[in-house]
Amino acid sequence: MFGQQVRYESEFTKFINAFLEKNPDVAQGQMEGRALLWDKAPLDMDERRREEASSVKPKAYPYQAD
C-alpha cells in the first residue's frame, strides 16, 4: 500500500519533456540567451569606488534656481 509512490506528472511537463527530447538545440539557445541577458562580468571594486566618488549629488529640488 505505501511501498510505491506514483509521481504525478502534468500534461505540460510531459509536453515540455517530449519537446526538449525532439529539439535538443533549444536548451543551448536558452543558455545563450541567459548568458546574453543575465551573466555579467565581475565588478571591479576600485573602479566602482572611483565612480561613486566622482559622481555629483543631485539637488533635492531640481527646479529651484540657485
Order of alpha helices (4+ residues) and beta strands (2+ residues): alpha-alpha-alpha
